[in-house]
């Protein structure tokens, strides 16, 4: 009996670590820590489109813009003939991106099929300057609260990266009027798709939680190479609010967030913070188990990790000291080499210094 009193708390702790929280039906339950699940083929094929949509945001900088109705150097009009540019923004000391909309499918340019849903795309790019990079690496946290009550509050201990929070506030104040206007135009079935790379993914995450809290239910978030954003309270709450506990599918009970992480992408593991300001890894993780030299992973190399501390995924990567350019190549390779829009071919070798 003495042994049982000692062992039971230990077994309970291990159970809570190894298995995800079963808070509702249809959740991920009884999943061993080292399991990975193949990504469904339809979602795998869509990830290429999401990567293209977020890469287009890099066509916006101090000198260039996307051309109306939706033209850019990345074959925007040819591959997305139905998308219409709604707005684009460039904040020199903050985030950059665009808003576009369509009532046609995003996933087959040759199809005449209407998917029945008016879609508003919000794409937010990563950073391209030394000052932005320093902001990314700053450890300061600030309290975070969403403005509405359509989802449970995060709580008084919820904190996020102060720099990302400032970028989110600026971007959301500008984006929200356009998004709400487009939602009204699209009717009750209209949906919002937010895509973001690197810091843009962190801003997109906070923005998605913002819109969910004010009652925008039809929202889908895809981030690639997104850094950590907040403390344990925030990470667990964000995972819960965006359905990280659900198995991947395209049905009515689906995950609202795909956080895509490339093997050896060190940016997805930082900032680390200190003992009192520790940043927490998310359970939501779609892992690209392929080298950065390969921009087109096969379907079996794209897996759902289920838990953030799964050793078959980024938590198990041995991030040994190496050239910074090697890490940044992993960070900029998500189904394509990101951040090259507007960069001449003779400068593409140093592209890793331009998008972080």
KEKE-3310 file (N, C-alpha, C; in steps of 0.2 Angstrom, whole numbers, plus 5000, padded with zeros to 4 digits):
npx = (5004:5010:5019:5010:5004:5014:5017:5005:5003:5014:5011:4999:5004:5012:5003:4996:5005:5008:4997:4985:4973:4957:4944:4932:4921:4926:4940:4958:4962:4970:4983:4999:5014:5025:5019:5015:5004:4999:4996:4981:4977:4971:4972:4986:4989:4983:4991:5002:4996:4992:5005:5009:5000:5004:5017:5015:5013:5026:5028:5026:5033:5043:5044:5037:5020:5006:4997:4981:4969:4973:4988:5005:5023:5024:5015:5002:4989:4988:4987:4978:4965:4953:4954:4952:4960:4958:4964:4980:4994:5008:5019:5033:5039:5033:5021:5017:5006:4992:4974:4962:4949:4937:4924:4925:4933:4949:4958:4960:4964:4959:4946:4929:4920:4911:4914:4905:4907:4911:4927:4938:4954:4968:4984:5000:5016:5033:5048:5059:5070:5084:5080:5067:5070:5077:5067:5059:5068:5067:5063:5053:5037:5019:5003:4989:4973:4958:4946:4932:4919:4915:4923:4931:4939:4957:4963:4970:4984:4989:5001:5010:5022:5029:5033:5027:5014:5012:5013:5002:4991:4992:4991:4978:4969:4969:4966:4953:4941:4940:4939:4927:4918:4919:4915:4901:4897:4899:4890:4881:4889:4902:4919:4935:4952:4967:4984:5001:5019:5033:5036:5025:5016:5014:5008:4997:4991:4987:4978:4968:4963:4958:4947:4939:4935:4926:4916:4917:4916:4918:4933:4950:4966:4983:4999:5017:5033:5032:5036:5038:5025:5019:5017:5015:5001:4995:4999:4992:4979:4977:4979:4968:4957:4958:4956:4966:4966:4958:4957:4965:4954:4943:4930:4915:4919:4933:4950:4955:4967:4982:4998:5013:5028:5045:5058:5072:5070:5074:5068:5055:5056:5059:5056:5065:5065:5066:5067:5056:5049:5045:5044:5031:5030:5018:5005:5000:5006:5011:5023:5037:5046:5059:5074:5080:5085:5076:5062:5049:5041:5037:5021:5021:5030:5025:5018:5006:5010:5003:5007:5016:5029:5033:5045:5048:5047:5050:5054:5063:5073:5090:5098:5111:5126:5128:5130:5122:5115:5111:5101:5092:5089:5081:5071:5065:5060:5046:5037:5040:5053:5053:5050:5056:5051:5053:5066:5081:5088:5102:5104:5098:5105:5108:5096:5091:5094:5085:5072:5064)
npy = (4994:5006:5008:5009:5022:5030:5027:5030:5044:5047:5040:5046:5058:5055:5050:5062:5069:5061:5059:5069:5082:5077:5086:5087:5077:5068:5072:5072:5058:5046:5045:5040:5048:5048:5046:5049:5056:5053:5067:5071:5068:5078:5089:5090:5093:5106:5113:5118:5128:5137:5140:5147:5158:5165:5168:5177:5189:5194:5201:5214:5229:5243:5249:5242:5235:5224:5222:5228:5218:5207:5205:5200:5196:5183:5175:5178:5182:5172:5160:5162:5167:5171:5179:5194:5209:5217:5226:5232:5233:5242:5243:5251:5249:5238:5226:5218:5216:5208:5209:5199:5193:5181:5172:5160:5143:5141:5132:5126:5132:5129:5125:5127:5126:5132:5134:5137:5146:5162:5168:5176:5181:5184:5189:5188:5194:5189:5196:5208:5216:5222:5228:5223:5209:5210:5213:5202:5193:5198:5196:5201:5201:5204:5207:5198:5199:5195:5205:5201:5190:5178:5167:5158:5167:5170:5172:5180:5177:5176:5179:5187:5189:5205:5213:5206:5208:5222:5223:5215:5223:5235:5230:5223:5233:5240:5230:5225:5233:5231:5217:5214:5221:5214:5201:5204:5207:5194:5186:5174:5162:5165:5165:5167:5166:5166:5168:5166:5169:5166:5180:5185:5175:5174:5186:5184:5173:5179:5188:5180:5174:5186:5189:5177:5179:5190:5184:5179:5165:5156:5154:5151:5147:5147:5145:5146:5142:5149:5158:5155:5162:5165:5163:5148:5148:5155:5148:5135:5139:5145:5134:5127:5135:5136:5123:5113:5101:5093:5080:5080:5085:5089:5092:5097:5098:5103:5106:5123:5128:5127:5124:5125:5117:5116:5104:5107:5120:5133:5144:5142:5137:5147:5164:5159:5164:5167:5159:5165:5170:5161:5155:5145:5130:5125:5113:5111:5106:5103:5094:5095:5083:5084:5089:5105:5108:5102:5108:5103:5092:5075:5067:5058:5063:5073:5076:5075:5080:5080:5082:5095:5092:5080:5069:5065:5075:5093:5095:5085:5087:5089:5103:5108:5119:5128:5136:5152:5154:5141:5138:5148:5145:5133:5139:5147:5139:5132:5122:5129:5141:5154:5172:5178:5186:5199:5199:5199:5187:5186:5189:5179:5170:5175:5175:5171:5180:5190:5187:5184)
npz = (5000:5004:4993:4983:4986:4983:4970:4963:4961:4953:4942:4938:4935:4924:4915:4912:4905:4894:4887:4878:4883:4887:4884:4878:4868:4853:4853:4853:4860:4871:4865:4862:4867:4858:4846:4829:4816:4800:4788:4781:4764:4757:4764:4764:4751:4750:4758:4750:4743:4753:4757:4746:4746:4757:4754:4744:4751:4753:4742:4745:4750:4754:4742:4732:4727:4727:4712:4706:4698:4705:4705:4703:4705:4707:4700:4703:4697:4688:4695:4705:4699:4703:4714:4722:4726:4741:4751:4755:4765:4772:4785:4790:4802:4807:4804:4788:4774:4765:4761:4753:4743:4738:4729:4724:4723:4731:4727:4715:4701:4688:4689:4688:4699:4712:4729:4737:4748:4753:4753:4763:4763:4773:4773:4781:4781:4786:4793:4787:4791:4801:4813:4815:4817:4829:4837:4836:4844:4857:4874:4882:4890:4889:4897:4890:4882:4875:4865:4865:4871:4865:4866:4879:4892:4893:4905:4920:4921:4908:4896:4883:4870:4870:4859:4848:4852:4851:4837:4832:4838:4830:4817:4817:4821:4809:4799:4803:4800:4786:4785:4792:4784:4772:4777:4779:4766:4761:4767:4778:4777:4774:4776:4785:4781:4788:4785:4788:4789:4799:4810:4805:4807:4820:4823:4816:4823:4835:4830:4824:4836:4841:4832:4833:4846:4845:4839:4826:4819:4808:4804:4799:4802:4796:4800:4797:4801:4813:4827:4845:4856:4869:4887:4897:4901:4890:4879:4881:4882:4869:4861:4865:4862:4848:4844:4844:4849:4841:4829:4813:4800:4787:4791:4800:4813:4815:4816:4819:4816:4809:4813:4805:4805:4801:4800:4810:4810:4819:4823:4827:4840:4848:4856:4870:4883:4901:4918:4925:4915:4904:4888:4880:4871:4858:4857:4844:4829:4814:4806:4795:4790:4783:4774:4773:4760:4752:4745:4742:4751:4752:4754:4765:4772:4779:4794:4808:4824:4836:4850:4858:4864:4857:4853:4841:4833:4831:4844:4846:4838:4835:4838:4834:4835:4821:4805:4804:4792:4788:4797:4794:4781:4783:4790:4780:4770:4766:4758:4747:4742:4752:4752:4741:4732:4721:4723:4714:4703:4705:4717:4725:4732:4745:4751:4763:4773:4772:4775:4789)
capx = (5000:5014:5021:5004:5003:5020:5017:4999:5004:5018:5008:4994:5008:5015:4997:4994:5010:5008:4990:4982:4968:4951:4940:4926:4921:4930:4946:4963:4963:4974:4988:5006:5018:5029:5015:5014:4999:5000:4992:4976:4980:4968:4976:4993:4989:4981:4997:5005:4992:4993:5012:5009:4996:5008:5023:5013:5014:5033:5028:5024:5038:5043:5044:5032:5014:5002:4993:4974:4964:4978:4994:5012:5028:5023:5010:4996:4983:4987:4986:4972:4962:4947:4955:4952:4963:4954:4968:4987:4997:5016:5021:5040:5042:5028:5019:5015:5002:4986:4968:4959:4943:4934:4918:4927:4938:4956:4963:4960:4963:4955:4940:4923:4916:4911:4914:4899:4909:4915:4933:4942:4961:4972:4991:5005:5023:5038:5052:5065:5075:5088:5076:5062:5073:5079:5060:5058:5072:5066:5060:5048:5030:5014:4997:4985:4966:4954:4941:4925:4917:4913:4927:4933:4945:4963:4965:4975:4991:4990:5005:5012:5028:5027:5034:5021:5007:5011:5012:4995:4987:4992:4988:4971:4965:4969:4963:4946:4935:4940:4937:4920:4914:4919:4910:4894:4896:4899:4884:4883:4893:4908:4925:4941:4958:4973:4990:5007:5025:5038:5033:5018:5012:5013:5003:4991:4988:4984:4973:4963:4960:4954:4941:4935:4932:4921:4910:4919:4917:4921:4940:4955:4973:4989:5006:5023:5039:5030:5040:5033:5021:5018:5019:5011:4994:4993:4999:4987:4973:4977:4978:4961:4952:4958:4955:4972:4965:4955:4961:4964:4949:4939:4923:4912:4923:4940:4955:4955:4974:4988:5005:5017:5035:5050:5063:5078:5068:5075:5064:5049:5058:5061:5061:5065:5064:5069:5063:5050:5046:5047:5039:5029:5028:5011:5004:4998:5012:5012:5030:5039:5052:5063:5079:5079:5086:5070:5056:5043:5041:5032:5015:5022:5035:5021:5014:5003:5014:4999:5009:5022:5035:5034:5052:5049:5046:5055:5057:5068:5078:5096:5099:5118:5129:5130:5130:5115:5112:5108:5095:5087:5086:5075:5065:5062:5058:5040:5033:5043:5057:5049:5053:5060:5047:5056:5074:5084:5091:5109:5104:5094:5109:5108:5089:5090:5095:5080:5065:5065)
capy = (5000:5012:5009:5012:5029:5033:5026:5032:5051:5047:5037:5051:5064:5053:5050:5069:5071:5057:5060:5076:5084:5075:5090:5086:5071:5069:5075:5067:5054:5040:5046:5040:5054:5047:5045:5055:5054:5056:5072:5069:5070:5084:5095:5090:5097:5113:5117:5121:5134:5141:5143:5152:5164:5169:5170:5183:5195:5197:5206:5221:5232:5250:5251:5238:5233:5220:5226:5226:5215:5203:5204:5200:5192:5176:5172:5179:5182:5166:5154:5164:5171:5174:5183:5201:5213:5222:5231:5230:5238:5241:5247:5250:5247:5234:5220:5220:5210:5210:5206:5198:5189:5177:5167:5154:5139:5143:5126:5123:5137:5127:5123:5132:5124:5137:5130:5139:5150:5168:5168:5182:5179:5189:5186:5193:5191:5189:5202:5209:5221:5220:5230:5218:5203:5211:5213:5195:5190:5201:5192:5205:5199:5209:5203:5198:5198:5197:5210:5199:5185:5172:5161:5159:5172:5167:5173:5185:5175:5175:5184:5186:5193:5212:5215:5203:5211:5228:5222:5213:5228:5239:5227:5222:5240:5242:5225:5223:5236:5228:5210:5214:5223:5208:5196:5206:5206:5187:5182:5170:5156:5168:5162:5170:5162:5170:5164:5170:5166:5169:5184:5186:5169:5176:5191:5180:5169:5184:5191:5175:5174:5192:5188:5172:5182:5194:5180:5176:5158:5153:5156:5146:5150:5143:5148:5142:5145:5154:5158:5155:5168:5167:5158:5141:5149:5157:5142:5130:5143:5146:5127:5125:5140:5135:5116:5109:5094:5089:5076:5084:5083:5095:5092:5103:5098:5102:5111:5129:5131:5122:5127:5120:5118:5113:5101:5111:5127:5135:5150:5139:5135:5153:5165:5154:5167:5165:5155:5168:5173:5156:5154:5138:5127:5123:5106:5111:5105:5099:5094:5093:5079:5084:5094:5112:5108:5100:5112:5099:5086:5070:5067:5054:5067:5079:5073:5078:5078:5079:5086:5099:5089:5074:5069:5063:5082:5098:5094:5080:5089:5091:5110:5109:5125:5128:5143:5155:5153:5135:5138:5152:5141:5129:5144:5150:5134:5129:5120:5134:5145:5160:5178:5179:5191:5206:5199:5197:5180:5186:5190:5174:5166:5178:5177:5169:5186:5195:5185:5181)
capz = (5000:5004:4986:4979:4988:4980:4963:4959:4959:4948:4936:4936:4931:4917:4911:4910:4901:4888:4884:4878:4888:4884:4887:4875:4864:4847:4854:4853:4867:4871:4860:4865:4866:4852:4840:4824:4812:4793:4787:4776:4757:4754:4768:4762:4744:4752:4762:4745:4741:4759:4757:4740:4748:4762:4751:4740:4756:4753:4736:4748:4754:4754:4735:4728:4730:4723:4707:4706:4704:4710:4701:4707:4702:4709:4696:4707:4693:4684:4699:4709:4695:4706:4720:4721:4731:4745:4754:4757:4770:4773:4790:4790:4808:4810:4800:4781:4771:4761:4761:4746:4743:4732:4730:4721:4726:4730:4727:4708:4696:4682:4691:4688:4704:4717:4735:4741:4753:4751:4757:4764:4764:4776:4773:4784:4780:4791:4794:4782:4793:4807:4819:4816:4819:4836:4840:4837:4849:4863:4878:4886:4889:4892:4898:4884:4883:4869:4867:4865:4875:4862:4868:4886:4893:4894:4912:4922:4920:4901:4894:4876:4868:4869:4852:4843:4854:4848:4829:4832:4839:4824:4811:4818:4820:4802:4795:4806:4796:4780:4786:4794:4778:4768:4780:4778:4759:4759:4770:4784:4776:4773:4780:4785:4781:4790:4784:4790:4790:4804:4814:4803:4809:4827:4823:4813:4828:4840:4826:4824:4843:4842:4828:4837:4853:4844:4836:4819:4820:4802:4803:4798:4803:4794:4801:4795:4804:4818:4834:4851:4857:4876:4892:4897:4901:4884:4874:4882:4880:4862:4858:4866:4858:4840:4842:4842:4852:4837:4824:4807:4795:4784:4792:4804:4819:4813:4819:4816:4816:4807:4814:4801:4808:4797:4803:4811:4810:4826:4825:4830:4847:4852:4861:4876:4890:4907:4922:4927:4909:4900:4882:4880:4864:4857:4855:4837:4826:4808:4805:4789:4791:4777:4774:4770:4753:4748:4746:4741:4755:4750:4759:4771:4776:4783:4799:4814:4830:4842:4856:4857:4866:4854:4851:4834:4829:4833:4851:4846:4833:4839:4835:4835:4832:4814:4802:4804:4785:4788:4801:4791:4775:4786:4792:4774:4766:4767:4751:4742:4745:4754:4753:4736:4728:4720:4724:4708:4703:4707:4725:4729:4737:4751:4753:4770:4777:4770:4778:4796)
cpx = (5004:5017:5016:5003:5008:5019:5011:5000:5008:5015:5003:4998:5010:5009:4995:4999:5010:5002:4988:4975:4961:4945:4933:4926:4924:4936:4951:4964:4967:4979:4995:5010:5022:5025:5015:5008:5000:4995:4987:4978:4977:4971:4983:4993:4987:4987:5001:5002:4993:5000:5012:5006:5000:5014:5021:5014:5021:5033:5027:5030:5038:5043:5039:5026:5011:4998:4986:4973:4968:4984:5001:5017:5028:5017:5003:4990:4982:4985:4980:4968:4956:4948:4955:4955:4958:4958:4975:4990:5005:5017:5029:5043:5037:5027:5017:5011:4996:4980:4965:4953:4941:4928:4919:4932:4945:4961:4963:4959:4959:4948:4935:4918:4917:4910:4909:4900:4913:4921:4936:4949:4965:4979:4996:5012:5027:5042:5057:5070:5078:5084:5071:5065:5075:5072:5058:5061:5071:5062:5054:5041:5026:5008:4993:4978:4963:4948:4934:4925:4914:4917:4929:4939:4951:4965:4970:4982:4993:4995:5008:5018:5026:5027:5028:5015:5006:5010:5004:4990:4986:4989:4980:4967:4964:4965:4955:4941:4935:4937:4929:4916:4914:4915:4903:4893:4895:4893:4886:4888:4901:4913:4931:4947:4964:4979:4996:5013:5029:5034:5026:5013:5010:5008:4996:4987:4984:4978:4967:4959:4955:4947:4937:4932:4926:4915:4911:4921:4920:4928:4945:4962:4978:4995:5011:5029:5037:5033:5035:5031:5020:5020:5014:5003:4991:4993:4994:4980:4972:4976:4971:4956:4952:4958:4961:4971:4961:4959:4960:4959:4947:4932:4921:4916:4930:4944:4955:4962:4978:4994:5010:5025:5040:5056:5069:5076:5069:5071:5058:5050:5060:5056:5060:5063:5068:5065:5056:5046:5047:5041:5038:5028:5021:5011:5002:5004:5011:5019:5032:5046:5056:5069:5077:5080:5080:5064:5049:5043:5035:5026:5017:5027:5032:5017:5012:5007:5009:5000:5015:5029:5036:5041:5053:5048:5051:5058:5062:5074:5084:5099:5106:5121:5131:5129:5122:5111:5108:5101:5090:5085:5080:5069:5062:5060:5052:5036:5036:5048:5054:5053:5057:5057:5051:5064:5076:5088:5098:5110:5100:5098:5109:5101:5087:5091:5090:5073:5066:5060)
cpy = (5006:5013:5012:5019:5033:5033:5030:5040:5052:5045:5042:5056:5062:5052:5057:5071:5068:5058:5067:5076:5082:5080:5090:5079:5073:5072:5069:5064:5048:5040:5046:5046:5054:5046:5051:5052:5057:5062:5070:5072:5077:5090:5095:5094:5104:5117:5120:5128:5139:5144:5148:5159:5168:5172:5177:5190:5198:5201:5213:5223:5239:5253:5248:5236:5228:5224:5223:5223:5211:5201:5204:5196:5185:5172:5172:5178:5175:5160:5156:5169:5174:5178:5190:5205:5218:5227:5228:5235:5237:5246:5246:5247:5241:5228:5223:5214:5213:5207:5205:5194:5186:5173:5161:5150:5142:5138:5123:5129:5136:5125:5128:5131:5130:5133:5132:5144:5156:5168:5174:5180:5185:5186:5191:5190:5192:5196:5202:5215:5219:5222:5225:5211:5204:5211:5206:5191:5193:5197:5195:5202:5204:5205:5203:5196:5200:5201:5207:5193:5179:5166:5163:5163:5167:5167:5178:5184:5175:5181:5182:5190:5200:5215:5213:5206:5218:5228:5220:5219:5233:5236:5225:5228:5242:5237:5224:5226:5233:5221:5210:5216:5217:5202:5198:5205:5198:5183:5178:5164:5159:5166:5166:5166:5167:5165:5169:5166:5170:5174:5186:5181:5171:5181:5188:5176:5174:5187:5186:5174:5180:5191:5183:5175:5186:5191:5178:5169:5154:5156:5151:5149:5145:5147:5143:5146:5150:5153:5156:5162:5170:5162:5152:5143:5151:5151:5137:5133:5143:5139:5125:5129:5138:5127:5112:5102:5090:5085:5080:5081:5090:5095:5097:5103:5097:5107:5117:5132:5125:5126:5122:5122:5113:5110:5106:5118:5130:5141:5148:5137:5141:5159:5160:5157:5165:5161:5158:5171:5167:5156:5147:5136:5125:5116:5106:5111:5101:5100:5091:5090:5078:5089:5100:5112:5105:5104:5109:5092:5082:5070:5063:5058:5073:5075:5077:5076:5077:5082:5089:5096:5082:5074:5067:5070:5087:5098:5089:5082:5091:5098:5112:5116:5124:5135:5145:5154:5146:5134:5142:5149:5136:5133:5147:5145:5130:5128:5124:5138:5152:5166:5181:5184:5197:5205:5196:5191:5180:5187:5185:5170:5168:5179:5175:5175:5191:5193:5181:5183)
cpz = (5000:4997:4982:4980:4984:4973:4959:4957:4953:4941:4933:4932:4924:4912:4908:4905:4894:4884:4884:4882:4884:4887:4884:4871:4857:4848:4853:4860:4866:4866:4863:4863:4860:4846:4835:4819:4805:4792:4781:4769:4755:4758:4766:4755:4746:4755:4756:4743:4747:4759:4752:4743:4753:4759:4747:4745:4755:4746:4738:4752:4752:4746:4730:4731:4725:4718:4707:4699:4708:4706:4705:4703:4703:4706:4699:4703:4689:4689:4704:4705:4698:4712:4718:4727:4734:4748:4755:4761:4771:4779:4791:4796:4811:4804:4793:4779:4767:4763:4754:4747:4737:4734:4726:4725:4726:4728:4720:4704:4690:4683:4691:4694:4710:4724:4739:4747:4751:4756:4757:4766:4767:4777:4776:4784:4786:4790:4789:4784:4800:4813:4820:4819:4827:4840:4841:4843:4856:4868:4882:4885:4892:4892:4891:4885:4877:4870:4868:4870:4872:4863:4875:4886:4894:4901:4914:4921:4913:4899:4887:4875:4867:4862:4847:4845:4851:4840:4828:4833:4833:4818:4812:4818:4813:4798:4797:4802:4790:4780:4788:4788:4773:4770:4779:4771:4757:4762:4776:4783:4774:4778:4779:4785:4782:4789:4785:4791:4795:4809:4812:4805:4817:4828:4820:4819:4833:4836:4826:4831:4844:4838:4831:4843:4851:4839:4829:4820:4814:4800:4803:4798:4801:4796:4799:4798:4809:4824:4839:4853:4864:4881:4892:4897:4894:4879:4875:4880:4872:4858:4859:4862:4850:4839:4841:4845:4847:4832:4817:4802:4792:4786:4797:4811:4817:4817:4815:4814:4814:4808:4811:4803:4803:4801:4804:4811:4818:4828:4828:4837:4851:4851:4867:4882:4895:4912:4924:4921:4903:4894:4882:4872:4864:4855:4847:4833:4820:4806:4798:4790:4785:4778:4771:4762:4748:4750:4744:4744:4752:4756:4765:4775:4780:4788:4805:4820:4836:4848:4855:4859:4863:4851:4844:4829:4832:4840:4851:4841:4838:4835:4837:4833:4825:4811:4802:4798:4785:4791:4797:4784:4777:4787:4786:4769:4768:4761:4746:4746:4746:4754:4747:4731:4727:4721:4717:4708:4706:4714:4729:4733:4744:4754:4760:4775:4776:4773:4784:4800)
residu = (UNK:UNK:UNK:UNK:UNK:UNK:UNK:UNK:UNK:UNK:UNK:UNK:UNK:UNK:UNK:UNK:UNK:UNK:UNK:UNK:UNK:UNK:UNK:UNK:UNK:UNK:UNK:UNK:UNK:UNK:UNK:UNK:UNK:UNK:UNK:UNK:UNK:UNK:UNK:UNK:UNK:UNK:UNK:UNK:UNK:UNK:UNK:UNK:UNK:UNK:UNK:UNK:UNK:UNK:UNK:UNK:UNK:UNK:UNK:UNK:UNK:UNK:UNK:UNK:UNK:UNK:UNK:UNK:UNK:UNK:UNK:UNK:UNK:UNK:UNK:UNK:UNK:UNK:UNK:UNK:UNK:UNK:UNK:UNK:UNK:UNK:UNK:UNK:UNK:UNK:UNK:UNK:UNK:UNK:UNK:UNK:UNK:UNK:UNK:UNK:UNK:UNK:UNK:UNK:UNK:UNK:UNK:UNK:UNK:UNK:UNK:UNK:UNK:UNK:UNK:UNK:UNK:UNK:UNK:UNK:UNK:UNK:UNK:UNK:UNK:UNK:UNK:UNK:UNK:UNK:UNK:UNK:UNK:UNK:UNK:UNK:UNK:UNK:UNK:UNK:UNK:UNK:UNK:UNK:UNK:UNK:UNK:UNK:UNK:UNK:UNK:UNK:UNK:UNK:UNK:UNK:UNK:UNK:UNK:UNK:UNK:UNK:UNK:UNK:UNK:UNK:UNK:UNK:UNK:UNK:UNK:UNK:UNK:UNK:UNK:UNK:UNK:UNK:UNK:UNK:UNK:UNK:UNK:UNK:UNK:UNK:UNK:UNK:UNK:UNK:UNK:UNK:UNK:UNK:UNK:UNK:UNK:UNK:UNK:UNK:UNK:UNK:UNK:UNK:UNK:UNK:UNK:UNK:UNK:UNK:UNK:UNK:UNK:UNK:UNK:UNK:UNK:UNK:UNK:UNK:UNK:UNK:UNK:UNK:UNK:UNK:UNK:UNK:UNK:UNK:UNK:UNK:UNK:UNK:UNK:UNK:UNK:UNK:UNK:UNK:UNK:UNK:UNK:UNK:UNK:UNK:UNK:UNK:UNK:UNK:UNK:UNK:UNK:UNK:UNK:UNK:UNK:UNK:UNK:UNK:UNK:UNK:UNK:UNK:UNK:UNK:UNK:UNK:UNK:UNK:UNK:UNK:UNK:UNK:UNK:UNK:UNK:UNK:UNK:UNK:UNK:UNK:UNK:UNK:UNK:UNK:UNK:UNK:UNK:UNK:UNK:UNK:UNK:UNK:UNK:UNK:UNK:UNK:UNK:UNK:UNK:UNK:UNK:UNK:UNK:UNK:UNK:UNK:UNK:UNK:UNK:UNK:UNK:UNK:UNK:UNK:UNK:UNK:UNK:UNK:UNK:UNK:UNK:UNK:UNK:UNK:UNK:UNK:UNK:UNK:UNK:UNK:UNK:UNK:UNK:UNK:UNK:UNK:UNK:UNK:UNK:UNK:UNK:UNK:UNK:UNK:UNK:UNK:UNK:UNK:UNK:UNK:UNK:UNK:UNK:UNK)
# end
